[in-house]
Amino acid sequence: MISTKVTINCPAGLDSKAAALLVQKVSKYSSSIWLEKGERRANAKSLLGLLSLGVERNAAITIITDGEDEKKAADEISEYFTVGF
């Protein structure tokens, strides 16, 4: 299991369009992928779950990956958030 803290660098935060793009991106990994903001955790492969987090710009989140391709998933998702969708 890998936990990575990142800051969201997208003007609109994790809005519906950005969340949909993220779901497409993470669905190619076999690992379980979760996003955590504060006390709340959501499956990154679930659009409704991601939207329920209410992630705004400059919010700090934790990416949690667990599975056979966890390292690759963590690295690519971290870059995705850092660069700004």
mmCIF file as gemmi writes it, N, C-alpha and C atoms, coordinates in Angstrom:
data_model
loop_
_atom_site.group_PDB
_atom_site.id
_atom_site.type_symbol
_atom_site.label_atom_id
_atom_site.label_alt_id
_atom_site.label_comp_id
_atom_site.label_asym_id
_atom_site.label_entity_id
_atom_site.label_seq_id
_atom_site.pdbx_PDB_ins_code
_atom_site.Cartn_x
_atom_site.Cartn_y
_atom_site.Cartn_z
_atom_site.occupancy
_atom_site.B_iso_or_equiv
_atom_site.pdbx_formal_charge
_atom_site.auth_seq_id
_atom_site.auth_asym_id
_atom_site.pdbx_PDB_model_num
ATOM 1 N N . MET Axp A 1 ? 0.847 -1.171 0 1 0 ? 1 A 1
ATOM 2 C CA . MET Axp A 1 ? 0 0 0 1 0 ? 1 A 1
ATOM 3 C C . MET Axp A 1 ? 0.896 1.239 0 1 0 ? 1 A 1
ATOM 4 N N . ILE Axp A 2 ? 0.547 2.188 -0.859 1 0 ? 2 A 1
ATOM 5 C CA . ILE Axp A 2 ? 1.297 3.439 -0.969 1 0 ? 2 A 1
ATOM 6 C C . ILE Axp A 2 ? 0.349 4.598 -0.701 1 0 ? 2 A 1
ATOM 7 N N . SER Axp A 3 ? 0.779 5.533 0.151 1 0 ? 3 A 1
ATOM 8 C CA . SER Axp A 3 ? 0.022 6.759 0.412 1 0 ? 3 A 1
ATOM 9 C C . SER Axp A 3 ? 0.858 7.944 -0.048 1 0 ? 3 A 1
ATOM 10 N N . THR Axp A 4 ? 0.255 8.814 -0.85 1 0 ? 4 A 1
ATOM 11 C CA . THR Axp A 4 ? 0.946 9.974 -1.379 1 0 ? 4 A 1
ATOM 12 C C . THR Axp A 4 ? 0.091 11.207 -1.154 1 0 ? 4 A 1
ATOM 13 N N . LYS Axp A 5 ? 0.668 12.235 -0.553 1 0 ? 5 A 1
ATOM 14 C CA . LYS Axp A 5 ? -0.061 13.487 -0.345 1 0 ? 5 A 1
ATOM 15 C C . LYS Axp A 5 ? 0.231 14.436 -1.507 1 0 ? 5 A 1
ATOM 16 N N . VAL Axp A 6 ? -0.829 15.042 -2.039 1 0 ? 6 A 1
ATOM 17 C CA . VAL Axp A 6 ? -0.691 15.998 -3.136 1 0 ? 6 A 1
ATOM 18 C C . VAL Axp A 6 ? -1.626 17.179 -2.898 1 0 ? 6 A 1
ATOM 19 N N . THR Axp A 7 ? -1.341 18.263 -3.616 1 0 ? 7 A 1
ATOM 20 C CA . THR Axp A 7 ? -2.203 19.438 -3.598 1 0 ? 7 A 1
ATOM 21 C C . THR Axp A 7 ? -2.844 19.569 -4.966 1 0 ? 7 A 1
ATOM 22 N N . ILE Axp A 8 ? -4.139 19.772 -4.998 1 0 ? 8 A 1
ATOM 23 C CA . ILE Axp A 8 ? -4.881 19.897 -6.255 1 0 ? 8 A 1
ATOM 24 C C . ILE Axp A 8 ? -4.519 21.22 -6.911 1 0 ? 8 A 1
ATOM 25 N N . ASN Axp A 9 ? -4.033 21.149 -8.148 1 0 ? 9 A 1
ATOM 26 C CA . ASN Axp A 9 ? -3.593 22.341 -8.87 1 0 ? 9 A 1
ATOM 27 C C . ASN Axp A 9 ? -4.448 22.55 -10.113 1 0 ? 9 A 1
ATOM 28 N N . CYS Axp A 10 ? -5.737 22.609 -9.927 1 0 ? 10 A 1
ATOM 29 C CA . CYS Axp A 10 ? -6.67 22.818 -11.026 1 0 ? 10 A 1
ATOM 30 C C . CYS Axp A 10 ? -7.595 23.958 -10.623 1 0 ? 10 A 1
ATOM 31 N N . PRO Axp A 11 ? -7.807 24.95 -11.508 1 0 ? 11 A 1
ATOM 32 C CA . PRO Axp A 11 ? -8.621 26.114 -11.144 1 0 ? 11 A 1
ATOM 33 C C . PRO Axp A 11 ? -9.977 25.783 -10.553 1 0 ? 11 A 1
ATOM 34 N N . ALA Axp A 12 ? -10.641 24.745 -11.057 1 0 ? 12 A 1
ATOM 35 C CA . ALA Axp A 12 ? -11.982 24.405 -10.575 1 0 ? 12 A 1
ATOM 36 C C . ALA Axp A 12 ? -11.964 23.3 -9.528 1 0 ? 12 A 1
ATOM 37 N N . GLY Axp A 13 ? -10.781 22.888 -9.09 1 0 ? 13 A 1
ATOM 38 C CA . GLY Axp A 13 ? -10.706 21.774 -8.151 1 0 ? 13 A 1
ATOM 39 C C . GLY Axp A 13 ? -11.085 20.485 -8.858 1 0 ? 13 A 1
ATOM 40 N N . LEU Axp A 14 ? -11.667 19.571 -8.126 1 0 ? 14 A 1
ATOM 41 C CA . LEU Axp A 14 ? -12.086 18.293 -8.71 1 0 ? 14 A 1
ATOM 42 C C . LEU Axp A 14 ? -13.578 18.383 -9.028 1 0 ? 14 A 1
ATOM 43 N N . ASP Axp A 15 ? -13.895 19.174 -10.078 1 0 ? 15 A 1
ATOM 44 C CA . ASP Axp A 15 ? -15.29 19.324 -10.492 1 0 ? 15 A 1
ATOM 45 C C . ASP Axp A 15 ? -15.715 18.1 -11.307 1 0 ? 15 A 1
ATOM 46 N N . SER Axp A 16 ? -16.92 18.117 -11.84 1 0 ? 16 A 1
ATOM 47 C CA . SER Axp A 16 ? -17.445 16.923 -12.516 1 0 ? 16 A 1
ATOM 48 C C . SER Axp A 16 ? -16.621 16.522 -13.732 1 0 ? 16 A 1
ATOM 49 N N . LYS Axp A 17 ? -16.147 17.479 -14.504 1 0 ? 17 A 1
ATOM 50 C CA . LYS Axp A 17 ? -15.353 17.143 -15.691 1 0 ? 17 A 1
ATOM 51 C C . LYS Axp A 17 ? -14.012 16.54 -15.282 1 0 ? 17 A 1
ATOM 52 N N . ALA Axp A 18 ? -13.336 17.179 -14.337 1 0 ? 18 A 1
ATOM 53 C CA . ALA Axp A 18 ? -12.043 16.676 -13.873 1 0 ? 18 A 1
ATOM 54 C C . ALA Axp A 18 ? -12.187 15.309 -13.211 1 0 ? 18 A 1
ATOM 55 N N . ALA Axp A 19 ? -13.264 15.119 -12.465 1 0 ? 19 A 1
ATOM 56 C CA . ALA Axp A 19 ? -13.506 13.831 -11.807 1 0 ? 19 A 1
ATOM 57 C C . ALA Axp A 19 ? -13.763 12.736 -12.839 1 0 ? 19 A 1
ATOM 58 N N . ALA Axp A 20 ? -14.521 13.053 -13.888 1 0 ? 20 A 1
ATOM 59 C CA . ALA Axp A 20 ? -14.789 12.07 -14.94 1 0 ? 20 A 1
ATOM 60 C C . ALA Axp A 20 ? -13.497 11.668 -15.65 1 0 ? 20 A 1
ATOM 61 N N . LEU Axp A 21 ? -12.633 12.635 -15.917 1 0 ? 21 A 1
ATOM 62 C CA . LEU Axp A 21 ? -11.343 12.333 -16.546 1 0 ? 21 A 1
ATOM 63 C C . LEU Axp A 21 ? -10.481 11.471 -15.629 1 0 ? 21 A 1
ATOM 64 N N . LEU Axp A 22 ? -10.534 11.762 -14.339 1 0 ? 22 A 1
ATOM 65 C CA . LEU Axp A 22 ? -9.762 10.969 -13.379 1 0 ? 22 A 1
ATOM 66 C C . LEU Axp A 22 ? -10.267 9.531 -13.325 1 0 ? 22 A 1
ATOM 67 N N . VAL Axp A 23 ? -11.576 9.344 -13.32 1 0 ? 23 A 1
ATOM 68 C CA . VAL Axp A 23 ? -12.153 7.993 -13.3 1 0 ? 23 A 1
ATOM 69 C C . VAL Axp A 23 ? -11.684 7.207 -14.524 1 0 ? 23 A 1
ATOM 70 N N . GLN Axp A 24 ? -11.667 7.847 -15.691 1 0 ? 24 A 1
ATOM 71 C CA . GLN Axp A 24 ? -11.172 7.179 -16.898 1 0 ? 24 A 1
ATOM 72 C C . GLN Axp A 24 ? -9.71 6.783 -16.728 1 0 ? 24 A 1
ATOM 73 N N . LYS Axp A 25 ? -8.915 7.675 -16.163 1 0 ? 25 A 1
ATOM 74 C CA . LYS Axp A 25 ? -7.486 7.42 -15.998 1 0 ? 25 A 1
ATOM 75 C C . LYS Axp A 25 ? -7.223 6.283 -15.018 1 0 ? 25 A 1
ATOM 76 N N . VAL Axp A 26 ? -7.889 6.282 -13.876 1 0 ? 26 A 1
ATOM 77 C CA . VAL Axp A 26 ? -7.601 5.276 -12.849 1 0 ? 26 A 1
ATOM 78 C C . VAL Axp A 26 ? -8.235 3.913 -13.153 1 0 ? 26 A 1
ATOM 79 N N . SER Axp A 27 ? -9.216 3.881 -14.035 1 0 ? 27 A 1
ATOM 80 C CA . SER Axp A 27 ? -9.875 2.614 -14.345 1 0 ? 27 A 1
ATOM 81 C C . SER Axp A 27 ? -8.961 1.629 -15.059 1 0 ? 27 A 1
ATOM 82 N N . LYS Axp A 28 ? -7.863 2.103 -15.626 1 0 ? 28 A 1
ATOM 83 C CA . LYS Axp A 28 ? -6.947 1.2 -16.331 1 0 ? 28 A 1
ATOM 84 C C . LYS Axp A 28 ? -6.027 0.425 -15.377 1 0 ? 28 A 1
ATOM 85 N N . TYR Axp A 29 ? -6.015 0.804 -14.101 1 0 ? 29 A 1
ATOM 86 C CA . TYR Axp A 29 ? -5.166 0.122 -13.124 1 0 ? 29 A 1
ATOM 87 C C . TYR Axp A 29 ? -5.942 -0.986 -12.422 1 0 ? 29 A 1
ATOM 88 N N . SER Axp A 30 ? -5.244 -2.065 -12.131 1 0 ? 30 A 1
ATOM 89 C CA . SER Axp A 30 ? -5.895 -3.164 -11.414 1 0 ? 30 A 1
ATOM 90 C C . SER Axp A 30 ? -5.894 -2.921 -9.903 1 0 ? 30 A 1
ATOM 91 N N . SER Axp A 31 ? -5.046 -2.025 -9.439 1 0 ? 31 A 1
ATOM 92 C CA . SER Axp A 31 ? -4.962 -1.712 -8.006 1 0 ? 31 A 1
ATOM 93 C C . SER Axp A 31 ? -6.221 -1.008 -7.515 1 0 ? 31 A 1
ATOM 94 N N . SER Axp A 32 ? -6.461 -1.124 -6.22 1 0 ? 32 A 1
ATOM 95 C CA . SER Axp A 32 ? -7.5 -0.321 -5.578 1 0 ? 32 A 1
ATOM 96 C C . SER Axp A 32 ? -6.923 1.071 -5.38 1 0 ? 32 A 1
ATOM 97 N N . ILE Axp A 33 ? -7.697 2.094 -5.711 1 0 ? 33 A 1
ATOM 98 C CA . ILE Axp A 33 ? -7.223 3.469 -5.61 1 0 ? 33 A 1
ATOM 99 C C . ILE Axp A 33 ? -8.278 4.282 -4.875 1 0 ? 33 A 1
ATOM 100 N N . TRP Axp A 34 ? -7.834 4.959 -3.823 1 0 ? 34 A 1
ATOM 101 C CA . TRP Axp A 34 ? -8.721 5.767 -2.99 1 0 ? 34 A 1
ATOM 102 C C . TRP Axp A 34 ? -8.169 7.175 -2.887 1 0 ? 34 A 1
ATOM 103 N N . LEU Axp A 35 ? -9.054 8.156 -2.782 1 0 ? 35 A 1
ATOM 104 C CA . LEU Axp A 35 ? -8.661 9.522 -2.471 1 0 ? 35 A 1
ATOM 105 C C . LEU Axp A 35 ? -9.223 9.858 -1.103 1 0 ? 35 A 1
ATOM 106 N N . GLU Axp A 36 ? -8.418 10.533 -0.318 1 0 ? 36 A 1
ATOM 107 C CA . GLU Axp A 36 ? -8.822 10.869 1.037 1 0 ? 36 A 1
ATOM 108 C C . GLU Axp A 36 ? -8.642 12.372 1.246 1 0 ? 36 A 1
ATOM 109 N N . LYS Axp A 37 ? -9.682 13.011 1.754 1 0 ? 37 A 1
ATOM 110 C CA . LYS Axp A 37 ? -9.64 14.432 2.096 1 0 ? 37 A 1
ATOM 111 C C . LYS Axp A 37 ? -10.198 14.563 3.5 1 0 ? 37 A 1
ATOM 112 N N . GLY Axp A 38 ? -9.333 14.928 4.417 1 0 ? 38 A 1
ATOM 113 C CA . GLY Axp A 38 ? -9.754 15.002 5.814 1 0 ? 38 A 1
ATOM 114 C C . GLY Axp A 38 ? -10.143 13.625 6.317 1 0 ? 38 A 1
ATOM 115 N N . GLU Axp A 39 ? -11.326 13.524 6.853 1 0 ? 39 A 1
ATOM 116 C CA . GLU Axp A 39 ? -11.824 12.256 7.398 1 0 ? 39 A 1
ATOM 117 C C . GLU Axp A 39 ? -12.557 11.407 6.356 1 0 ? 39 A 1
ATOM 118 N N . ARG Axp A 40 ? -12.75 11.958 5.158 1 0 ? 40 A 1
ATOM 119 C CA . ARG Axp A 40 ? -13.544 11.273 4.134 1 0 ? 40 A 1
ATOM 120 C C . ARG Axp A 40 ? -12.651 10.556 3.131 1 0 ? 40 A 1
ATOM 121 N N . ARG Axp A 41 ? -13.091 9.392 2.677 1 0 ? 41 A 1
ATOM 122 C CA . ARG Axp A 41 ? -12.362 8.593 1.701 1 0 ? 41 A 1
ATOM 123 C C . ARG Axp A 41 ? -13.338 8.143 0.617 1 0 ? 41 A 1
ATOM 124 N N . ALA Axp A 42 ? -12.874 8.191 -0.65 1 0 ? 42 A 1
ATOM 125 C CA . ALA Axp A 42 ? -13.721 7.763 -1.766 1 0 ? 42 A 1
ATOM 126 C C . ALA Axp A 42 ? -12.921 6.91 -2.736 1 0 ? 42 A 1
ATOM 127 N N . ASN Axp A 43 ? -13.607 5.961 -3.345 1 0 ? 43 A 1
ATOM 128 C CA . ASN Axp A 43 ? -13.019 5.133 -4.378 1 0 ? 43 A 1
ATOM 129 C C . ASN Axp A 43 ? -12.791 6.014 -5.602 1 0 ? 43 A 1
ATOM 130 N N . ALA Axp A 44 ? -11.545 6.066 -6.092 1 0 ? 44 A 1
ATOM 131 C CA . ALA Axp A 44 ? -11.222 6.924 -7.234 1 0 ? 44 A 1
ATOM 132 C C . ALA Axp A 44 ? -11.812 6.41 -8.539 1 0 ? 44 A 1
ATOM 133 N N . LYS Axp A 45 ? -12.372 5.212 -8.539 1 0 ? 45 A 1
ATOM 134 C CA . LYS Axp A 45 ? -13.007 4.668 -9.735 1 0 ? 45 A 1
ATOM 135 C C . LYS Axp A 45 ? -14.507 4.952 -9.748 1 0 ? 45 A 1
ATOM 136 N N . SER Axp A 46 ? -14.981 5.733 -8.773 1 0 ? 46 A 1
ATOM 137 C CA . SER Axp A 46 ? -16.399 6.068 -8.651 1 0 ? 46 A 1
ATOM 138 C C . SER Axp A 46 ? -16.594 7.577 -8.8 1 0 ? 46 A 1
ATOM 139 N N . LEU Axp A 47 ? -17.284 7.98 -9.849 1 0 ? 47 A 1
ATOM 140 C CA . LEU Axp A 47 ? -17.531 9.397 -10.093 1 0 ? 47 A 1
ATOM 141 C C . LEU Axp A 47 ? -18.281 10.044 -8.93 1 0 ? 47 A 1
ATOM 142 N N . LEU Axp A 48 ? -19.353 9.411 -8.484 1 0 ? 48 A 1
ATOM 143 C CA . LEU Axp A 48 ? -20.125 9.981 -7.373 1 0 ? 48 A 1
ATOM 144 C C . LEU Axp A 48 ? -19.301 10.052 -6.092 1 0 ? 48 A 1
ATOM 145 N N . GLY Axp A 49 ? -18.477 9.044 -5.87 1 0 ? 49 A 1
ATOM 146 C CA . GLY Axp A 49 ? -17.613 9.053 -4.693 1 0 ? 49 A 1
ATOM 147 C C . GLY Axp A 49 ? -16.656 10.234 -4.712 1 0 ? 49 A 1
ATOM 148 N N . LEU Axp A 50 ? -16.044 10.474 -5.869 1 0 ? 50 A 1
ATOM 149 C CA . LEU Axp A 50 ? -15.106 11.595 -5.989 1 0 ? 50 A 1
ATOM 150 C C . LEU Axp A 50 ? -15.811 12.932 -5.786 1 0 ? 50 A 1
ATOM 151 N N . LEU Axp A 51 ? -16.972 13.083 -6.401 1 0 ? 51 A 1
ATOM 152 C CA . LEU Axp A 51 ? -17.703 14.344 -6.271 1 0 ? 51 A 1
ATOM 153 C C . LEU Axp A 51 ? -18.147 14.589 -4.832 1 0 ? 51 A 1
ATOM 154 N N . SER Axp A 52 ? -18.407 13.521 -4.089 1 0 ? 52 A 1
ATOM 155 C CA . SER Axp A 52 ? -18.853 13.669 -2.699 1 0 ? 52 A 1
ATOM 156 C C . SER Axp A 52 ? -17.757 14.235 -1.792 1 0 ? 52 A 1
ATOM 157 N N . LEU Axp A 53 ? -16.512 14.161 -2.23 1 0 ? 53 A 1
ATOM 158 C CA . LEU Axp A 53 ? -15.414 14.702 -1.42 1 0 ? 53 A 1
ATOM 159 C C . LEU Axp A 53 ? -15.397 16.23 -1.414 1 0 ? 53 A 1
ATOM 160 N N . GLY Axp A 54 ? -15.912 16.851 -2.471 1 0 ? 54 A 1
ATOM 161 C CA . GLY Axp A 54 ? -15.919 18.312 -2.542 1 0 ? 54 A 1
ATOM 162 C C . GLY Axp A 54 ? -14.519 18.899 -2.543 1 0 ? 54 A 1
ATOM 163 N N . VAL Axp A 55 ? -13.665 18.416 -3.42 1 0 ? 55 A 1
ATOM 164 C CA . VAL Axp A 55 ? -12.272 18.861 -3.463 1 0 ? 55 A 1
ATOM 165 C C . VAL Axp A 55 ? -12.155 20.154 -4.253 1 0 ? 55 A 1
ATOM 166 N N . GLU Axp A 56 ? -11.687 21.2 -3.594 1 0 ? 56 A 1
ATOM 167 C CA . GLU Axp A 56 ? -11.518 22.493 -4.231 1 0 ? 56 A 1
ATOM 168 C C . GLU Axp A 56 ? -10.04 22.729 -4.574 1 0 ? 56 A 1
ATOM 169 N N . ARG Axp A 57 ? -9.772 23.806 -5.302 1 0 ? 57 A 1
ATOM 170 C CA . ARG Axp A 57 ? -8.401 24.14 -5.688 1 0 ? 57 A 1
ATOM 171 C C . ARG Axp A 57 ? -7.53 24.318 -4.444 1 0 ? 57 A 1
ATOM 172 N N . ASN Axp A 58 ? -6.294 23.88 -4.545 1 0 ? 58 A 1
ATOM 173 C CA . ASN Axp A 58 ? -5.283 23.957 -3.48 1 0 ? 58 A 1
ATOM 174 C C . ASN Axp A 58 ? -5.608 23.093 -2.265 1 0 ? 58 A 1
ATOM 175 N N . ALA Axp A 59 ? -6.572 22.205 -2.399 1 0 ? 59 A 1
ATOM 176 C CA . ALA Axp A 59 ? -6.886 21.285 -1.307 1 0 ? 59 A 1
ATOM 177 C C . ALA Axp A 59 ? -5.799 20.209 -1.235 1 0 ? 59 A 1
ATOM 178 N N . ALA Axp A 60 ? -5.478 19.803 -0.031 1 0 ? 60 A 1
ATOM 179 C CA . ALA Axp A 60 ? -4.521 18.713 0.175 1 0 ? 60 A 1
ATOM 180 C C . ALA Axp A 60 ? -5.292 17.408 0.274 1 0 ? 60 A 1
ATOM 181 N N . ILE Axp A 61 ? -4.913 16.441 -0.546 1 0 ? 61 A 1
ATOM 182 C CA . ILE Axp A 61 ? -5.554 15.125 -0.515 1 0 ? 61 A 1
ATOM 183 C C . ILE Axp A 61 ? -4.483 14.049 -0.426 1 0 ? 61 A 1
ATOM 184 N N . THR Axp A 62 ? -4.898 12.865 -0.072 1 0 ? 62 A 1
ATOM 185 C CA . THR Axp A 62 ? -4.004 11.714 -0.028 1 0 ? 62 A 1
ATOM 186 C C . THR Axp A 62 ? -4.495 10.687 -1.037 1 0 ? 62 A 1
ATOM 187 N N . ILE Axp A 63 ? -3.569 10.209 -1.862 1 0 ? 63 A 1
ATOM 188 C CA . ILE Axp A 63 ? -3.863 9.148 -2.82 1 0 ? 63 A 1
ATOM 189 C C . ILE Axp A 63 ? -3.382 7.849 -2.189 1 0 ? 63 A 1
ATOM 190 N N . ILE Axp A 64 ? -4.258 6.866 -2.113 1 0 ? 64 A 1
ATOM 191 C CA . ILE Axp A 64 ? -3.903 5.565 -1.53 1 0 ? 64 A 1
ATOM 192 C C . ILE Axp A 64 ? -4.076 4.513 -2.618 1 0 ? 64 A 1
ATOM 193 N N . THR Axp A 65 ? -2.984 3.813 -2.918 1 0 ? 65 A 1
ATOM 194 C CA . THR Axp A 65 ? -3.035 2.756 -3.924 1 0 ? 65 A 1
ATOM 195 C C . THR Axp A 65 ? -2.611 1.442 -3.284 1 0 ? 65 A 1
ATOM 196 N N . ASP Axp A 66 ? -3.258 0.362 -3.697 1 0 ? 66 A 1
ATOM 197 C CA . ASP Axp A 66 ? -2.948 -0.946 -3.147 1 0 ? 66 A 1
ATOM 198 C C . ASP Axp A 66 ? -3.2 -2.01 -4.215 1 0 ? 66 A 1
ATOM 199 N N . GLY Axp A 67 ? -2.138 -2.7 -4.626 1 0 ? 67 A 1
ATOM 200 C CA . GLY Axp A 67 ? -2.283 -3.742 -5.636 1 0 ? 67 A 1
ATOM 201 C C . GLY Axp A 67 ? -1.008 -3.939 -6.42 1 0 ? 67 A 1
ATOM 202 N N . GLU Axp A 68 ? -1.09 -4.72 -7.466 1 0 ? 68 A 1
ATOM 203 C CA . GLU Axp A 68 ? 0.115 -5.097 -8.202 1 0 ? 68 A 1
ATOM 204 C C . GLU Axp A 68 ? 0.755 -3.946 -8.97 1 0 ? 68 A 1
ATOM 205 N N . ASP Axp A 69 ? -0.012 -2.947 -9.399 1 0 ? 69 A 1
ATOM 206 C CA . ASP Axp A 69 ? 0.569 -1.804 -10.106 1 0 ? 69 A 1
ATOM 207 C C . ASP Axp A 69 ? 0.453 -0.511 -9.29 1 0 ? 69 A 1
ATOM 208 N N . GLU Axp A 70 ? 0.507 -0.653 -7.971 1 0 ? 70 A 1
ATOM 209 C CA . GLU Axp A 70 ? 0.291 0.486 -7.074 1 0 ? 70 A 1
ATOM 210 C C . GLU Axp A 70 ? 1.313 1.604 -7.258 1 0 ? 70 A 1
ATOM 211 N N . LYS Axp A 71 ? 2.581 1.268 -7.48 1 0 ? 71 A 1
ATOM 212 C CA . LYS Axp A 71 ? 3.629 2.288 -7.631 1 0 ? 71 A 1
ATOM 213 C C . LYS Axp A 71 ? 3.382 3.123 -8.878 1 0 ? 71 A 1
ATOM 214 N N . LYS Axp A 72 ? 3.129 2.459 -10.003 1 0 ? 72 A 1
ATOM 215 C CA . LYS Axp A 72 ? 2.871 3.17 -11.255 1 0 ? 72 A 1
ATOM 216 C C . LYS Axp A 72 ? 1.62 4.039 -11.13 1 0 ? 72 A 1
ATOM 217 N N . ALA Axp A 73 ? 0.58 3.507 -10.531 1 0 ? 73 A 1
ATOM 218 C CA . ALA Axp A 73 ? -0.668 4.256 -10.358 1 0 ? 73 A 1
ATOM 219 C C . ALA Axp A 73 ? -0.44 5.485 -9.483 1 0 ? 73 A 1
ATOM 220 N N . ALA Axp A 74 ? 0.243 5.325 -8.368 1 0 ? 74 A 1
ATOM 221 C CA . ALA Axp A 74 ? 0.493 6.44 -7.456 1 0 ? 74 A 1
ATOM 222 C C . ALA Axp A 74 ? 1.293 7.539 -8.144 1 0 ? 74 A 1
ATOM 223 N N . ASP Axp A 75 ? 2.33 7.153 -8.885 1 0 ? 75 A 1
ATOM 224 C CA . ASP Axp A 75 ? 3.172 8.138 -9.569 1 0 ? 75 A 1
ATOM 225 C C . ASP Axp A 75 ? 2.398 8.906 -10.628 1 0 ? 75 A 1
ATOM 226 N N . GLU Axp A 76 ? 1.645 8.196 -11.455 1 0 ? 76 A 1
ATOM 227 C CA . GLU Axp A 76 ? 0.925 8.855 -12.543 1 0 ? 76 A 1
ATOM 228 C C . GLU Axp A 76 ? -0.224 9.72 -12.05 1 0 ? 76 A 1
ATOM 229 N N . ILE Axp A 77 ? -0.922 9.288 -11.02 1 0 ? 77 A 1
ATOM 230 C CA . ILE Axp A 77 ? -2.028 10.086 -10.487 1 0 ? 77 A 1
ATOM 231 C C . ILE Axp A 77 ? -1.496 11.324 -9.767 1 0 ? 77 A 1
ATOM 232 N N . SER Axp A 78 ? -0.398 11.18 -9.041 1 0 ? 78 A 1
ATOM 233 C CA . SER Axp A 78 ? 0.222 12.337 -8.385 1 0 ? 78 A 1
ATOM 234 C C . SER Axp A 78 ? 0.626 13.383 -9.408 1 0 ? 78 A 1
ATOM 235 N N . GLU Axp A 79 ? 1.222 12.944 -10.505 1 0 ? 79 A 1
ATOM 236 C CA . GLU Axp A 79 ? 1.626 13.862 -11.561 1 0 ? 79 A 1
ATOM 237 C C . GLU Axp A 79 ? 0.405 14.544 -12.178 1 0 ? 79 A 1
ATOM 238 N N . TYR Axp A 80 ? -0.655 13.778 -12.367 1 0 ? 80 A 1
ATOM 239 C CA . TYR Axp A 80 ? -1.895 14.3 -12.934 1 0 ? 80 A 1
ATOM 240 C C . TYR Axp A 80 ? -2.442 15.454 -12.086 1 0 ? 80 A 1
ATOM 241 N N . PHE Axp A 81 ? -2.432 15.287 -10.775 1 0 ? 81 A 1
ATOM 242 C CA . PHE Axp A 81 ? -2.915 16.338 -9.885 1 0 ? 81 A 1
ATOM 243 C C . PHE Axp A 81 ? -1.953 17.516 -9.808 1 0 ? 81 A 1
ATOM 244 N N . THR Axp A 82 ? -0.666 17.259 -9.795 1 0 ? 82 A 1
ATOM 245 C CA . THR Axp A 82 ? 0.328 18.306 -9.658 1 0 ? 82 A 1
ATOM 246 C C . THR Axp A 82 ? 0.386 19.206 -10.893 1 0 ? 82 A 1
ATOM 247 N N . VAL Axp A 83 ? 0.329 18.597 -12.075 1 0 ? 83 A 1
ATOM 248 C CA . VAL Axp A 83 ? 0.392 19.346 -13.316 1 0 ? 83 A 1
ATOM 249 C C . VAL Axp A 83 ? -0.901 20.138 -13.541 1 0 ? 83 A 1
ATOM 250 N N . GLY Axp A 84 ? -1.99 19.59 -13.12 1 0 ? 84 A 1
ATOM 251 C CA . GLY Axp A 84 ? -3.274 20.286 -13.242 1 0 ? 84 A 1
ATOM 252 C C . GLY Axp A 84 ? -4.11 19.795 -14.399 1 0 ? 84 A 1
ATOM 253 N N . PHE Axp A 85 ? -4.524 18.558 -14.367 1 0 ? 85 A 1
ATOM 254 C CA . PHE Axp A 85 ? -5.433 17.914 -15.324 1 0 ? 85 A 1
ATOM 255 C C . PHE Axp A 85 ? -5.16 18.349 -16.743 1 0 ? 85 A 1
